[in-house]
Amino acid sequence: MTAAMASPCDVSGAAHLPAEVAARVPVGEIAGAGAALTALRLEGFVPSVAQRKGMLEAELRRFGELGAAPPPVSRALWRAVRDAMPFTAGGDGDARPLWRLSTPASRGAELAARITAQVPAQMLFDWAGGLLWLAPEASDEASDDAAAAVVARAVAATGGHATLVRAGAAVRASVDVFSAQDAALAALTRRVKESFDPKGVLNPGRMWAGV
């Protein structure tokens, strides 16, 4: 994705789906391919798209097999990426905890590597690597807290934010849904909350402990 985003081709969308995640996309042409998929989206007037597509193909041919999706398949794929459908379309993937992680796009691969070095997980990369949907598998590191500790350490190292989108009730009751804030931002958050809720009666601890 880096080469595509650094090109002058005005790529408007970039996503990567490892093979096991691509197989869960509810689009037959993609799910049945049995391979990882890196998808790039070009938008605009037809002559402009055609010219930029040719430039991209010349630039990316050295990386492997290329193909162009017809409009119905393209639209279905990007809907699936937008809605994280590989983790909501049925099967065992939708039973796992699900994290939404944002980080600088240049560090998305590093964030993924830091997490998967400790916890087996499936993931989908969007925003050219700046948005990761992460579904950790059951393991000693992940079973009790949806891998929250591993995720928190990785996000702290690369920068960004993590949100626990889905987990069992017991996990959600014991794990912060949002990433811990740094000291300055946490103090500001407390002051803002106290300004309109001085008695602390509005959902205390709902977003962060002590707020």
C-alpha positions as a printed Julia matrix, in Angstrom:
211×3 Matrix{Float64}:
   0.0     0.0     0.0
   2.88    2.34    0.7
   3.97    2.49   -2.94
   0.41    3.16   -4.1
  -0.22    5.91   -1.58
   3.13    7.55   -2.39
   2.35    7.58   -6.11
   0.81   10.59   -7.92
  -2.27    8.5    -8.8
  -4.57   10.03   -6.18
  -5.61    6.72   -4.6
  -8.74    7.42   -2.55
  -8.9     4.16   -0.6
  -6.49    1.41    0.37
  -7.19   -1.74    2.4
  -5.48   -5.05    3.05
  -7.23   -8.31    3.92
  -5.12  -11.35    4.89
  -6.3   -14.57    3.28
  -8.28  -15.82    6.28
 -10.11  -12.48    6.5
 -10.7   -12.15    2.74
 -12.35  -15.58    2.87
 -15.0   -14.09    5.17
 -15.97  -11.22    2.87
 -19.53  -11.81    1.64
 -18.51  -11.37   -1.99
 -18.13  -14.67   -3.85
 -15.36  -13.55   -6.21
 -13.22  -12.5    -3.25
 -14.11  -15.11   -0.65
 -13.54  -17.89   -3.16
 -10.12  -16.69   -4.3
  -8.33  -18.21   -1.32
  -5.71  -15.47   -1.2
  -4.83  -12.27    0.6
  -6.1    -9.1    -1.04
  -4.79   -5.55   -1.15
  -7.48   -3.28   -2.57
  -6.96    0.21   -3.98
  -9.76    2.56   -4.99
  -9.63    5.23   -7.69
 -12.42    7.75   -8.13
 -13.17   10.51  -10.61
 -13.96   11.0   -14.28
 -13.58    7.9   -16.45
 -10.62    9.16  -18.55
  -8.78   10.24  -15.39
  -9.42    6.93  -13.64
  -8.26    4.99  -16.7
  -5.02    6.94  -16.94
  -4.25    6.65  -13.24
  -5.11    2.94  -13.28
  -2.54    2.4   -16.02
   0.08    4.3   -14.02
  -0.66    2.26  -10.91
  -0.45   -1.01  -12.79
   2.95   -0.07  -14.17
   4.16    0.84  -10.68
   2.74   -2.17   -8.83
   3.22   -5.01  -11.3
   6.51   -5.94   -9.64
   4.71   -6.76   -6.4
   2.51   -9.54   -7.76
  -0.67  -10.35   -9.63
  -2.98   -7.43  -10.39
  -6.66   -7.33  -11.25
  -9.52   -4.87  -11.63
 -12.89   -5.52  -10.0
 -16.08   -4.74  -11.95
 -18.21   -2.01  -10.35
 -20.69   -4.31   -8.51
 -17.86   -6.32   -6.93
 -15.92   -3.17   -6.07
 -18.92   -1.57   -4.38
 -19.64   -4.73   -2.38
 -16.01   -5.06   -1.33
 -15.7    -1.5    -0.08
 -19.0    -1.81    1.82
 -17.59   -4.94    3.46
 -14.38   -3.12    4.4
 -16.26   -0.08    5.69
 -18.55   -2.18    7.88
 -15.88   -4.72    8.97
 -18.13   -7.45    7.58
 -15.54  -10.23    7.87
 -16.11   -9.98   11.61
 -19.89   -9.59   11.48
 -20.95  -11.93    8.68
 -21.38  -15.11   10.71
 -19.09  -17.97   11.66
 -16.57  -17.99   14.48
 -15.23  -14.51   13.66
 -18.3   -12.75   15.01
 -17.98  -14.5    18.39
 -14.55  -13.03   19.12
 -13.85   -9.72   20.82
 -13.41   -6.93   18.3
 -11.13   -3.9    18.58
 -11.05   -0.79   16.4
  -7.52    0.62   16.39
  -6.36    3.87   14.82
  -2.7     4.78   14.39
  -0.55    6.73   11.92
  -0.83    4.86    8.61
   2.94    4.47    8.43
   2.85    2.47   11.68
  -0.14    0.22   11.05
   1.99   -2.8    10.13
   4.16   -2.26   13.2
   1.1    -2.08   15.46
  -0.24   -5.32   14.0
   3.12   -7.05   14.4
   3.44   -5.99   18.03
   0.04   -7.48   18.84
   0.29  -10.7    16.85
   3.74  -11.42   18.3
   1.92  -12.03   21.6
  -1.67  -12.93   20.69
  -3.01  -14.78   17.63
  -5.54  -12.55   15.9
  -7.34  -11.84   12.66
  -7.27   -8.3    11.34
  -8.38   -6.06    8.53
  -6.4    -2.96    7.5
  -8.2     0.13    6.17
  -7.22    3.78    5.65
  -3.91    2.64    4.08
  -2.98    1.03    7.41
  -4.28    3.77    9.69
  -7.35    1.81   10.8
  -7.17   -1.8    11.99
 -10.06   -4.05   12.93
  -8.61   -6.67   15.27
 -10.28   -9.89   16.45
  -8.02  -11.71   18.94
  -8.33  -15.46   19.22
  -8.66  -17.24   22.54
  -5.29  -17.64   24.27
  -3.75  -17.29   27.71
  -2.99  -13.64   26.9
  -6.42  -12.83   25.49
  -9.02  -15.04   27.12
  -9.65  -12.98   30.26
  -9.42   -9.42   28.96
  -9.87   -9.6    25.17
  -6.12   -8.94   24.86
  -6.65   -5.48   26.32
  -3.24   -5.37   27.99
  -1.46   -6.42   24.8
  -3.43   -3.91   22.72
  -2.77   -1.11   25.19
   0.99   -1.69   25.17
   1.1    -1.85   21.38
  -0.96    1.32   20.9
   1.15    3.17   23.46
   4.27    2.21   21.52
   3.03    3.25   18.08
   0.66    6.07   18.98
  -3.04    6.1    18.3
  -6.23    4.98   19.95
  -8.06    1.73   20.66
 -11.77    1.08   21.2
 -13.21   -2.24   22.32
 -16.22   -2.55   20.03
 -17.42   -6.03   21.02
 -16.79   -8.4    23.91
 -18.69  -10.46   26.44
 -20.43   -8.7    29.32
 -17.85   -9.8    31.89
 -14.97   -8.47   29.79
 -16.71   -5.18   29.08
 -17.34   -4.74   32.79
 -13.68   -5.22   33.66
 -11.83   -3.63   30.73
 -11.68    0.05   29.74
 -13.52    0.36   26.45
 -11.31    3.27   25.36
  -7.55    3.65   25.47
  -6.08    5.19   28.6
  -5.43    8.9    28.17
  -2.12   10.56   28.94
  -1.98   12.56   32.17
  -2.65   15.99   30.64
  -5.62   14.84   28.55
  -7.03   12.8    31.45
  -6.91   15.86   33.71
  -8.68   17.95   31.07
 -11.34   15.26   30.64
 -11.98   15.2    34.39
 -12.31   18.99   34.56
 -14.74   19.07   31.65
 -16.83   16.28   33.2
 -16.83   17.96   36.61
 -17.95   21.25   35.07
 -21.31   19.82   34.02
 -21.52   16.92   36.49
 -20.02   18.19   39.77
 -21.61   15.41   41.84
 -20.42   12.64   39.49
 -23.85   11.08   38.99
 -23.83   10.81   35.19
 -22.47    7.38   34.23
 -19.42    7.41   36.5
 -16.64    5.25   35.09
 -18.57    4.64   31.9
 -15.74    5.78   29.63
 -12.71    5.96   31.92
 -12.21    4.97   35.54
 -12.6     7.92   37.87
 -14.45   10.09   35.35
